[in-house]
């Protein structure tokens, strides 16, 4: 199940092991191995698929720039590009859910996160369930972890779909914000709470079978489930994420009247990030010098090299870390920056990075990956996730190069 492969996989494993602590040690170990294998399999598939999508998207962008007068071909290419970006976004959503970086918090627009998730949510729902959005305009930001928030939304939506069952039904996702001045409000799990300040809320309402008061008090407990095929981890994960964001969870439901889950999360106190140039201005930019491009996938190496040449760079290609080190030793003085795949056999990107910095401590490095959404790397190194558009590539290069 999708919500089993999540940002909170570690917490799930710990919970399962505590349940099995009085049983045979092999039982807990096997459970842990199954969960870890599922996450690893998803990562490997994402790595391969994102490599293919990088090649498709790059070739489309190159061809589009060369046939601007052929309108019919442009329309066809636009559809290919749109489908490729949609596929890439689906992979990104899956990666954000299985990501192990659960402690990175930043300012996020809840409406934007939900909108980005819609293709994945529609795929996760059966055909008998409609999903509709009612998102408030001009929403304040929240200080949260993207992967955890997306996991929370996915778990609530899949839980709602399971409550609807085989009947035709509807799930409504709403957002908004409220201000409290030392107000007492009801928290489903902890009872009455006193909260202050501005809160953004997420509400998921379904037309399912609903719950009795007795069940409402139990469903957030780990391993508790009302479904014969359920594992009882989805809503327990929701509660954990809400608490991790200093939030409040409310549930209103009654038999045969559906259920409404409302999550309140404090508004962010400040904004993060800088204003970026428009895409048109970015695409006019041209670089100069030589790039050492390192990637073990031949198609990705080829198309990324062409994109770099299109924007003005010469390219030195290497298909693994050892080749990259040899090229760097011989032609160090020529290299403007290194574009380095993080996922390679024998010597991965991080190991190669360390060795490259031994050769030249100041060489700029741009990591790329089809598996990770971000990397724990030095602040001096950049990162771009595959597949990428040309405008994203240029922006990433500009961030790692010395400013004139």
C-alpha positions, 0 to 999 in steps of 0.5 A, a space after each residue: 500500500 502507498 502509505 506504507 512506503 513513506 517518510 515515516 518508514 523508520 517510525 513504522 519499523 520501530 513501532 512494528 519491532 516494539 509489537 514483536 519484541 516478545 516474539 521471535 527476533 527473526 519475525 521483527 527482522 523480516 518485517 523490517 527487511 520487507 519495508 526497507 526492500 520496498 523503499 529500495 525498489 521504489 528508489 531504483 525504479 525512480 532512478 531508471 525512469 527519471 534517467 529516461 525522462 531526462 533524455 526524452 525531455 531534453 531532446 524535446 526541448 532541443 527540437 522545439 528550439 529548432 522548429 519554431 516555424 512548424 506549428 503542427 510539430 510544435 503542438 505535438 512536441 508540447 503534448 510530449 513535453 506535457 506528458 513527460 513533465 506529468 510523469 516526472 512529477 508523479 515520480 517526484 511525489 513518490 520520492 517525496 513520500 519514501 524520502 528519508 529526510 524527515 527533519 527538513 522544515 521550510 516555508 511551504 504553500 499548502 495549496 501548492 503542495 496539494 495541487 502538485 499532488 493531484 495527479 498522484 491522488 487521482 491515480 491512487 483513487 478508484 474510479 468510483 471516487 471523485 476528488 474535488 478541491 476547495 482551496 482558499 485564496 491567498 493562503 499564508 505559508 506554513 513552516 513544515 516538512 514537504 514530504 510529511 505534509 504530502 504523506 499526511 494528505 495522501 493518508 487522509 485521502 486513501 483512508 477516505 477512499 477506503 471508507 467509501 468502498 465500492 459505492 460511488 462517492 466523493 472526497 473534498 479537500 479544503 483549505 483555509 486559515 483561522 486566527 485564535 486568541 487564547 481560544 479553547 478548541 477541541 482536539 480529537 486525541 488530546 481533548 480540549 486545547 488552548 491555542 494562540 495565533 494564526 493557523 492554516 487548516 486542511 480539511 478532508 471530507 468524504 461521503 463514506 460510511 462514517 464512524 461511531 463515537 467509540 471508533 473515533 476515539 480509537 482510529 489514531 492508535 497504532 495498528 488499530 484498523 476497522 478494515 480486514 485488509 488494513 494495517 492500522 498505520 495510516 492514521 497513526 502516521 497522520 497523528 504523528 505528523 500533525 504533532 510534529 508540526 505542533 498542530 491540532 487534529 479534529 474529526 467529525 463523523 457519525 454512522 452513514 454520514 461520512 467523516 471530516 478530518 480537519 488539521 490545523 497547523 501554525 502559520 509560518 512567522 517568516 517567508 523563505 527564498 528569493 525572487 527568481 528571474 523569469 524563464 524567458 530571461 533565464 533562457 537568454 543566458 549563455 555560459 562559457 568554459 568547460 564542464 566535466 559531465 559525469 553520469 553512468 546512463 549513456 542516454 542521460 550523458 548524451 542529452 545533458 551534454 547537448 543541453 550544456 553545449 546549447 547554452 555555451 559550454 564545452 563538455 568533457 564526458 565521463 561514465 563513472 567516478 574513476 574516469 571523472 578523476 582521471 579527466 580532472 587530473 589531466 585537465 583541471 585547469 580547463 574545467 569550469 564546473 563538474 556536473 555529477 550524478 549521485 547514483 553510480 556503481 563502484 564509486 558513487 557521487 559523494 565518493 567522487 565529490 570527495 576525491 575531486 575536491 582533493 584534486 581541486 578544493 575550489 572546483 564548483 560541483 552540481 549534483 544531479 539525481 533521479 532518486 534523491 530530492 536533495 542531498 546532504 552535501 557541502 553548501 558550496 555544491 549545488 543540486 538538481 533533480 532529474 528530469 530537469 528542464 533547460 531553465 532549471 539547469 541554467 538556474 542551478 548552474 548560476 547558483 554554483 558559479 562565482 558571481 561576476 
